[in-house]
Amino acid sequence: MSTTPLTDRIVEIRTHTPERIAQVLAARPRGTLPTGEGKLMIIACDHPARGAMAAGARPLAMASREDVLARCVTALSRPGVNGFLGTADMIEDLALLGALDGKLVYGSMNRGGLAGSTFEMDDRFTGYDAAGVVDAGLDGGKMLLRINYEDPKTVDTLAACARGIDELAQRRVMAMVEPFISRWDKGRVVNDLSPDAVISSMAIASGLGRTSAYTWLKLPAVAQMERVMEASTMPALILGGAETSDPEASRASWAKALSLPTVKGLVIGRSLLYPPDDDVAAAVDNTVGLLS
C-alpha cells in the first residue's frame, strides 16, 4: 500500500494532468439504487464549501483536506455504503483516489449562503449546475432550501431551486432538496426542527418546479416522524445533522425514521465522519446495521 499522502497524489494530477479528472469520472463504475426494500447509505461532505468547518466542539475540524479525505475514504470503503454527496472538489479528489467506484454520487449545487454571513439566506448556486451533474456522470444534484419568512432573499433561493429541479428533471436525474423553515437569531440562521415546521418545509419543496417526478427530499429526523412523513409522496432520505455527544440517540431516531415507507435511506456527514471516539469505520458500520 502506498504511503504517499493522499493530497500529494491529487496535487500532482491537478498540476500536470488535470484532464485526467474528467477521464476518471467518465470511466468510473457507476452505482445503482437498491431494489425492493433496500435502503441507501450515503456519506455527505459538502460543508467546507459553505465555510462550515466545525464538527462538535472543534471549529476547524474539517480544515485538513488530507484528514477529511482519509475519513471519507474509510467511510466509503465500509460494506453497505452506497454513495457520496459533495461538491466538485471533493468528488474529483475522491474519484482520483478510486473511492467512488461503484457508488452513487450526488453533486452539491448551492453553497453561496456562507455560514455566518449577512447574506446567508441568499443561497446562490455556486457549485454544480444540472449540466455539470450529468457531464460528470453523477446521479443527481442536491440543493439546500432554507425558507425564512422574514428575509426577502428567500424568494431568490426558492426560484433558483425551482429552476434547478426543472433542469435536473429535464436530464432525468434526481433533485435532492433539503428544506428547512429558518429564522435569524442574533445574526445566525437557525432551523426550526419542530414537526409542524418540517411539514411546512416539505409541502413547499414538493411543489417546486414544473414536475416533481425526479424530486427526493432530504430531511431531519424529528419528533412525530409518522405524522411528518404523511406530508409528501416524495421519497425521502434522512440527514444526520451535526456531530452529537449521544450517537446512540441519533441512531435511534434514524432507525425510527427508516421504518417508515417513504424513507429510503440515510445521508450522513459529520456524525459519521467525526464521531466522538474518532472511529469512523465503527460509526459507519453501526449505522449501516440500521438499514437491514
Backbone hydrogen bonds, N-H to C=O, Kabsch-Sander energy under -0.5 kcal/mol:
donor,donor_aa,acceptor,acceptor_aa,energy
9,R,5,P,-1.6
10,I,6,L,-1.7
11,V,7,T,-2.9
12,E,8,D,-1.9
13,I,9,R,-1.4
14,R,10,I,-2.8
15,T,11,V,-2.2
16,H,12,E,-2.2
17,T,13,I,-2.1
20,R,17,T,-2.2
21,I,18,P,-1.6
22,A,18,P,-0.5
23,Q,19,E,-1.5
24,V,20,R,-3.1
25,L,21,I,-2.3
26,A,22,A,-2.3
27,A,23,Q,-1.8
28,R,24,V,-1.5
31,G,103,K,-1.2
38,G,35,T,-2.2
40,L,264,K,-2.7
42,I,266,L,-2.6
43,I,83,G,-2.5
44,A,268,I,-2.3
45,C,85,L,-2.9
50,R,47,H,-1.9
51,G,48,P,-2.1
52,A,47,H,-1.8
53,M,51,G,-1.0
55,A,58,R,-2.0
58,R,55,A,-1.9
61,A,58,R,-1.4
62,M,53,M,-2.2
63,A,60,L,-1.7
65,R,63,A,-0.7
68,V,64,S,-2.5
69,L,65,R,-2.8
70,A,66,E,-2.2
71,R,67,D,-2.3
72,C,68,V,-2.4
73,V,69,L,-3.0
74,T,70,A,-2.2
75,A,71,R,-2.5
76,L,72,C,-2.9
77,S,73,V,-1.3
78,R,74,T,-0.5
78,R,75,A,-1.1
81,V,78,R,-1.6
82,N,41,M,-2.2
82,N,80,G,-0.6
83,G,41,M,-1.7
84,F,104,L,-2.2
85,L,43,I,-2.6
86,G,106,Y,-2.1
87,T,45,C,-0.6
91,I,87,T,-2.7
92,E,88,A,-2.8
93,D,89,D,-2.2
94,L,90,M,-2.6
95,A,91,I,-2.3
96,L,92,E,-2.3
97,L,93,D,-1.2
98,G,95,A,-1.4
99,A,94,L,-2.0
100,L,94,L,-0.6
101,D,98,G,-1.0
102,G,29,P,-2.9
103,K,29,P,-0.6
103,K,100,L,-2.0
104,L,82,N,-2.6
106,Y,84,F,-2.6
107,G,140,G,-2.4
108,S,86,G,-2.3
109,M,142,K,-2.7
110,N,142,K,-0.5
111,R,109,M,-0.7
111,R,124,R,-0.5
112,G,124,R,-2.2
114,L,112,G,-2.0
115,A,50,R,-2.8
117,S,114,L,-2.1
120,E,117,S,-1.2
122,D,119,F,-1.2
123,D,121,M,-1.9
124,R,122,D,-1.8
126,T,124,R,-1.3
127,G,109,M,-3.1
128,Y,108,S,-1.9
133,V,129,D,-2.2
134,V,130,A,-2.0
135,D,131,A,-2.9
136,A,132,G,-1.9
137,G,134,V,-1.7
138,L,133,V,-2.6
139,D,105,V,-3.5
140,G,105,V,-0.6
141,G,174,M,-2.5
142,K,107,G,-2.9
143,M,176,M,-2.7
145,L,178,E,-2.9
146,R,144,L,-0.5
147,I,145,L,-0.6
147,I,180,F,-3.1
148,N,146,R,-0.7
149,Y,147,I,-0.6
151,D,148,N,-1.7
154,T,151,D,-2.0
155,V,152,P,-1.0
156,D,153,K,-0.7
157,T,153,K,-1.4
158,L,154,T,-2.5
159,A,155,V,-2.4
160,A,156,D,-2.3
161,C,157,T,-2.6
162,A,158,L,-2.3
163,R,159,A,-2.1
164,G,160,A,-2.4
165,I,161,C,-2.7
166,D,162,A,-2.2
167,E,163,R,-2.7
168,L,164,G,-2.4
169,A,165,I,-2.6
170,Q,166,D,-2.2
171,R,167,E,-0.8
171,R,168,L,-0.7
172,R,169,A,-1.3
173,V,168,L,-1.9
174,M,139,D,-1.4
175,A,214,Y,-2.8
176,M,141,G,-3.1
176,M,174,M,-0.6
177,V,175,A,-0.8
177,V,216,W,-2.8
178,E,143,M,-2.9
180,F,145,L,-2.4
181,I,192,D,-0.5
182,S,147,I,-2.6
182,S,180,F,-0.6
183,R,190,V,-2.0
185,D,188,R,-3.0
188,R,185,D,-1.3
190,V,183,R,-2.9
190,V,188,R,-0.6
192,D,181,I,-3.3
193,L,191,N,-0.7
198,V,194,S,-2.2
199,I,195,P,-2.5
200,S,196,D,-2.2
201,S,197,A,-2.4
202,M,198,V,-2.3
203,A,199,I,-2.1
204,I,200,S,-2.1
205,A,201,S,-2.5
206,S,202,M,-2.6
207,G,203,A,-1.0
208,L,205,A,-1.4
215,T,212,S,-1.5
216,W,175,A,-2.8
217,L,235,P,-2.6
218,K,177,V,-2.7
219,L,217,L,-0.5
219,L,237,L,-2.7
222,V,220,P,-0.8
225,M,222,V,-0.6
227,R,224,Q,-0.5
228,V,224,Q,-2.5
229,M,225,M,-2.8
230,E,227,R,-1.0
231,A,228,V,-1.9
232,S,229,M,-0.7
236,A,262,T,-2.4
237,L,217,L,-2.8
238,I,265,G,-2.5
239,L,219,L,-3.0
240,G,267,V,-1.1
249,A,246,D,-0.6
250,S,246,D,-1.6
251,R,247,P,-2.6
252,A,248,E,-2.1
253,S,249,A,-1.9
254,W,250,S,-2.3
255,A,251,R,-2.7
256,K,252,A,-2.0
257,A,253,S,-1.9
258,L,254,W,-2.6
259,S,255,A,-0.9
259,S,256,K,-0.7
260,L,257,A,-1.9
263,V,260,L,-1.0
264,K,236,A,-3.5
264,K,262,T,-0.5
265,G,236,A,-0.5
266,L,40,L,-2.6
267,V,238,I,-2.9
268,I,42,I,-2.4
271,S,241,G,-0.7
272,L,269,G,-1.4
273,L,269,G,-2.7
274,Y,270,R,-2.4
278,D,275,P,-1.8
280,V,278,D,-1.2
283,A,279,D,-2.1
284,V,280,V,-2.6
285,D,281,A,-2.7
286,N,282,A,-2.6
287,T,283,A,-1.5
288,V,284,V,-3.0
289,G,285,D,-1.6
290,L,287,T,-1.9
291,L,288,V,-1.8
292,S,289,G,-0.5
